[in-house]
Amino acid sequence: MFDPSTHPRVFAVPPGTDFPKALVSGLRQRASGPPEALARAQLVVNTRRMARRVRDLFDQGPPCLLPRLSLVTDLGESVDLAQIPPAIPPLRRRLELTQLISKLLDQQPDLAARASLFDLSDSLAALIDEMQGEGVSPDAIRQLDVSDMSGHWARAQAFIGIADHFVDASDHAMDAQARQRRVVENLIDSWQEAPPQHPVILAGSTGSRGTTLMLMQAVARLPQGALILPGYDFDQPRAVWDRLDEALTSEDHPQYRFRKLMRELGLEHDQVLPWTDEQPPSPPRNRLVSLALRPAPITDAWMSEGPCLTELDRATRDLTLVEADSPRSEALAIALRLRQAAETGQTAALITPDRMLTRQVSAALDRWNILPDDSAGLPLQLSPPGRFLRHVAGLFARRLEGEALLTLLKHPLCHDGGERGAHLLHTRDLELDLRRHGPPFPDQTSLNASAIRTEAPEGWVSWVNAHFCDQHIVGELPLTEWVDRLLTLAESISAGHAGDQGTLWDKNAGQKALSVLTNLRDEAHHGGPMTAHDFADLLGALLAGEEVRDRDAPHPHIMIWGTLEARVQGADLLILGGLNEGSWPEAPAPDPWLNRQMRDKAGLLLPERRIGLSAHDFQQAIGAPEVWLTRATRSDDAETVPSRWLNRLTNLLQGLPDQGGQTALSDMRARGRTYLNWAKTLEQAPRIEAAHRPSPKPPVAARPRRLSVTEIKRLIRDPYAIYAKHVLRLKPLDPLVQAPDALLRGIVIHEILEHFVKDSVLDTALLTRENFLKRAHDLLETHVAWPTARKLWLARLERIADDFLSAEVNRRGDGGPVAFEAAMKLVLEPLDFTIAGRADRIDCNSRGALRIVDYKTGAPPTESQQAKFDKQLLIEAAMAEQGAIEGIDPTDVAEAIFIGMGGSYKEVAAPLAKEPTDKVLAELKELISAYLEPDKGFSSRRMLHKDTDIGDYDHLARFGEWDRTAETLPEDLT
């Protein structure tokens, strides 16, 4: 197949060319002998995707005998399968590392946070994998010069020392990378003794890993061996190739790996030959991009070579630049172009590592019923089985909360073995009951009480109690037991109380999840004991590392690819999306062990390696027949920085006005703006008449005839809330996630004060700080389920206890309490309207007059606010003088005060002198009378204190579609 050669044989395909298609075409051209000539060739490719594509291209014809197709990782297996045992499963190695790091952290807690256990084990596993792949021994790491970082290095060495045992493992305990390197070394040794005489072709690899590079060198030196490189820059001059020798300054260049390979093989750049005679889709564009991506130290070549660039109009004719103002606009513009491709029959693919962008594009395409063929699929942890298993594992790690219970009960995989409809009905009833009655942490007692109230069947309640209550486990258990518990509990919850088989393990996602758990169970004996939190973290990490694809008849011509898939596929239109720094290229992951210089000295890979691979992907993709370059100028919270490659390309074009570079760039942006304008038009909602501030006028007979004292403030400030509550009879649901909020704090503080004051009335000796705080502690323990809230609220009470007690002693000097939680009711005549209320406390002074006391855990209203809006105490005083207090005759009110028990102790008196009770009563009748008139509307947000105040019924009033400047729209509902 190949003529004899005095130097290693290396071919290449230029950027923009469909590499697998060019590979097959070149093989057919060179197999000019008998039909079996091609069958004698051994074709080695780097990925299974490449192998499938090559096989598909051969299947398209014309008929021929196929070459022997294998993967780089499979080469040599037939020779060494009997000599080298299988590699240690990666999960087993990860579990072993986790155990060792856990013990190290137990011995030296200051080395790292316990929460970073799995991240450290993953990072150390990656370092071990890299050391084995690059052939770096632990001694090479230990001998590094670290005189300027001794503190950090001492901590790092404590962890890296764990790697020694694994890197120097025997043949029976090798990782996959170590075994692969041993296989390749044995294969090369066998080739030294008896080199194969048939063609051996290694295609598609860049040699970015040490083991692969070693194999590529050996193949290139075989009598009939050859390498075929993808995306080789034939336009790059010799001077540039010569500057790519230093890894620290050139690793991020797209052609660096090829220069390293040529240096190892003793080749010059012009000794790499084209694999076929076919031209790339756009040679002028390849020359433009080649110049734009020159290494940073020699970008001065733009000044000398830039004026020699020609045909910029041809180079950019099929380039479109989309610079959207938001990720949403970018996604919608891409979706519009993909829709156009689907209508015209054009094959189009979006290439991006930004998974958020791909999800947004898929959602935008869904409006036209276009389902793209997404090669990445869905992370297993986000699939229904993945979420379900993580929720079940969470039952072991923490006390059962109402939210966690209902999240699982409502999950589509819960109780789907049978009677699913009845299960959902019972779950709905349970949710409503938990919202109203609680508690925040359900147990068997509270669930049984809820079942009585909701009349839930005994079998279903027993199933809930058995599978959701008392699952929280404190302490450590062996990993084997954790896995068994998870499998048993998950399957039982999925099956339901009828005992039928659930669908947890059905479909691709379920089978994948079962495979992960089965693998974990097989290796669990290497994991040792761990806590429930550690097990939940481990499960989440394992599920996050897997992906699942459920193909549902995707569109045959619209694809979404990652950069890996793009290397082996071809399309008429390529959209390179998310071209921002941090997205493409992705920022290098921080290395907790070695810095760049140390890695370079030890012979390990530099962080810029991934950037260089991304740069090569970019250079390969931008040479396609038609290309879109897209980015968002802003993310959700800040401005973005354009990708370095896009920045270079636009800067180069901007600096070539004489060749038409500025015009070409302007045309690229103009083509992008066309689609952005279409996207903007598509996003514009149809114009509708602006909403008005509602002011409904219900029939007089439907209007409320009874309000509480505290609701008078709401009637003044937000009458619509009174209409919604008393006319429409709507009540907001209590929150599902119960929290130690202001409402609960107010209830508990009121009870503390009531109990303490009652006790001290009977025995004044109890009027002490110690007794007050003891009473507070006991009641907080009884009514507040959150330890942090209990301590915080008790600390606040400790801070204000002395001020409260001092004021209380002074009040006792002029009379004491005579009633607590005193009921009040007054009928306003002749309106036939009832005002009801309940006073926190009523005192009687030495002159026989009353003092009304109301406790506030928030800020008490000022005298001005009480005079105009918050008339609670003023109305209660007027009611008391009218004999409205149950059990107390009509009596003068000498004082009414708010006692603030918030962050500081504060007393605010009601302005009884400025607002006498007869005036208050007259104004109250006038207010109520006005709202009993047929023409009076209940306006929304009439006089709220602040625009930011939130009402329970704002969404019903469509607040937000109008603001406080909007006119009211009275609506007659008779």
Secondary structure, 3 states (H helix, E strand, C coil): CCCCCCCCCEEECCCCCCHHHHHHHHHHHHCCCCCHHHHHCEEEECCHHHHHHHHHHHHCCCCCCCCEEEEHHHCCHHHHCCCCCCCCCHHHHHHHHHHHHHHHHHHCHHHCCHHHHHHHHHHHHHHHHHHHHHCCCHHHHHCCCCCCCHHHHHHHHHHHHHHHHHHCCCHHHCCHHHHHHHHHHHHHHHHHHCCCCCCEEEECCCCCCHHHHHHHHHHHCCCCEEEEECCCCCCCCHHHHHCCCCHHHHCCCCCHHHHHHHHHHCCCHHHCEECCCCCCCCHHHHHHHHHHCCCHHHCCHHHHHHHHCCCHHHHHCCEEEEEECCHHHHHHHHHHHHHHHHHHCCCEEEECCCHHHHHHHHHHHHCCCCCCEECCCEEHHHCHHHHHHHHHHHHHHCCCCHHHHHHHHCCCCCCCCCCHHHHHHHHHHHHHHHHHHCCCCCCHHHHHHHHHHHCCCHHHHHHHHHHHCCCCCCCEEEHHHHHHHHHHHHHHHHHCCCCCCCCCCCHHHHHHHHHHHHHHHHHHHHCCEEEHHHHHHHHHHHHHCCEECCCCCCCCCEEEECHHHHCCCCCCEEEECCCECEECCECCCCCCCCCHHHHHHHCCCCCHHHHHHHHHHHHHHCCCCEEEEEEECECCCCECCECHHHHHHHHHHHCCCCCCHHHHHHHHHHHHHHHHHHHHHHHCCCCCCCCCEEEEECCHHHCCCEEEHHHHHHHHHCHHHHHHHHHCCCCCCCCCCCCCCHHHHHHHHHHHHHHHHHHHHHCHHHCCHHHHHHHHHHHHHHHCCCHHHHHHHHHHHHHHHHHHHHHHHHHHCCCEEEEEEEEEEEEECCCCEEEEEEEEEEEECCCCCEEEEEEECCCCCCHHHHHHCCCHHHHHHHHHHCCCECCCCCCCEEEEEEEEECCCEEEEECCCCCCCHHHHHHHHHHHHHHHCCCCCCCCCCCCCCCCCCCCCCCCCCCCCCCCCCCCEEEEECC
